[in-house]
Amino acid sequence: MSEARVGFVTQGAAAAGGDVDEIGVGMLGYAFMGKAHSNAYRTIGYMTWPPPLRPVLVAVAGRDHDAVAEAARRYGFAQAVSDWRALIADERITLFDNSGPNNLHAEPTIAAAEAGKHVLCEKPLGRSAEEAYEIWRRTAATGVQQMCAFNYRFVPAVRLARQMLEAGELGEIYHFRARYLQEWIIDPQFEMVWRFDKSVAGSGALGDLGAHVIDLARFLVGEITDVSGLTRTFITDRPDGHVDVDDAFESVVNFENGAMGTIEASRLCHGRRNAMTFEINGSKGSIVFDLERLNELQVYLAGSQPGPDAQGFRQVLVTEANHPFWEWWWPHGHIIGWEHTFVHEIHHLLSAIAGNGEVRPYGADFEDGYRAAEVCDAIVRSSESGRREEISYRSL
Ligand SMILES: NC(=O)c1ccc[n+]([C@@H]2O[C@H](COP(=O)([O-])OP(=O)(O)OC[C@H]3O[C@@H](n4cnc5c(N)ncnc54)[C@H](O)[C@@H]3O)[C@@H](O)[C@H]2O)c1
């Protein structure tokens, strides 16, 4: 597709005629992810025209009646309910979106799948590999479409990286080096939230941030066979409670295909707002990605023209009409943002539900959610044992 056609002259063009089927959406949770997902459902309906299915926001569930009613009004859901079971019982709902905290992933997601609804569940899939496996096993048995919301697979630059790796442009992969750093809980006076409570969250920076990067390691490089890990809690007591999850972790990972890597995450890094970065080095080149500059991919291709005196990393602006997902957006250089990863992700799921393609390999399904959880668990085991830990993955 030429840039001129898709870029400056095609905005608002009708791409197809005919009806688009609707899909009823029920969502659990209406805060951070609830807002991001709601924004995506609404945007898909007009920006990706014609969408695979047109989302209809049927009902949203929370605990507090007034607050969830306000969220329904704000996001455009027709109804607010204060028990998620009402979503499961609602036959107008075909897609169940679980944007609740980690302790609410298993029961509602399994119940929705067993009621015949397609399911989108936020990451980490479970609080442990055991719980994630159970969600995968029970959901897979129903035959519904399932997706674990690893949205960073849907950054255009990350998909481009995957395409380059699939095409062998980096050659044999030697290194994957990734870190995900935030700072938002560095104040010891920051109040207890569910993310500090192991019974709700399962783990800290590991499941919250590390799971994303572990998924990208698998998505881009391959399966992880064994790990060495170190987890740490620096601030164990908050004003209103005790923290029993990790603040940070470091790990050294081994890939099945012979690559080696490091993965780390922390929520105690002054100056790092949402700093997820990775670098991949192969026999033919390197790529570097920085989430805070998500429209860009740095690429170094050994031996490329104009030759050794002008060699170096080039900064590719991933906004060309033929770049991943750009058919829905703007003329090149008119950049997109973090929230658009959810548009791409949910569009991908709706396509699979509509019978046009599969969730895997470009999206993460519940097996991917489970496999990331096995790596997280192995990092915890290694930190406790002081030894490298092998990972054995279960199948259905
Ligand atoms: N993909 C991403 O980039 C990303 C980013 C942040 C969070 N997450 C994941 O999304 C999930 C939600 O995180 P968040 O940041 O939106 O959390 P949050 O605390 O902002 O929101 C949680 C929501 O769940 C609701 N809730 C809690 N208990 C409930 C219950 N019993 N019944 C009904 N609703 C209930 C809360 O009212 C709130 O609306 C977590 O699993 C988290 O790991 C993913």
The ligand as an ORCA input file, in Angstrom:
! r2SCAN-3c Opt
* xyz 0 1
  N      -1.873     -4.495     30.233
  C      -1.397     -3.513     30.989
  O      -0.601     -2.716     30.536
  C      -1.854     -3.388     32.417
  C      -1.623     -2.192     33.104
  C      -2.114     -2.087     34.404
  C      -2.782     -3.138     34.978
  N      -2.948     -4.298     34.289
  C      -3.668     -5.438     34.884
  O      -5.064     -5.128     34.824
  C      -5.727     -5.633     35.978
  C      -6.457     -4.487     36.666
  O      -5.496     -3.534     37.056
  P      -5.866     -1.984     37.168
  O      -4.583     -1.261     37.131
  O      -6.942     -1.623     36.238
  O      -6.422     -1.981     38.660
  P      -7.326     -0.885     39.348
  O      -7.121     -1.040     40.808
  O      -7.099      0.444     38.696
  O      -8.800     -1.376     38.944
  C      -9.361     -2.564     39.423
  C     -10.852     -2.520     39.177
  O     -11.453     -3.727     39.655
  C     -12.575     -3.404     40.426
  N     -12.825     -4.461     41.422
  C     -12.046     -4.815     42.445
  N     -12.630     -5.817     43.125
  C     -13.803     -6.076     42.514
  C     -14.887     -6.986     42.758
  N     -14.871     -7.847     43.781
  N     -15.938     -6.977     41.897
  C     -15.960     -6.122     40.857
  N     -14.983     -5.233     40.587
  C     -13.930     -5.208     41.421
  C     -12.225     -2.073     41.056
  O     -13.381     -1.375     41.479
  C     -11.545     -1.371     39.890
  O     -12.510     -0.803     39.029
  C      -4.656     -6.282     36.842
  O      -4.653     -7.652     36.601
  C      -3.354     -5.665     36.347
  O      -2.246     -6.517     36.493
  C      -2.502     -4.424     33.013
*
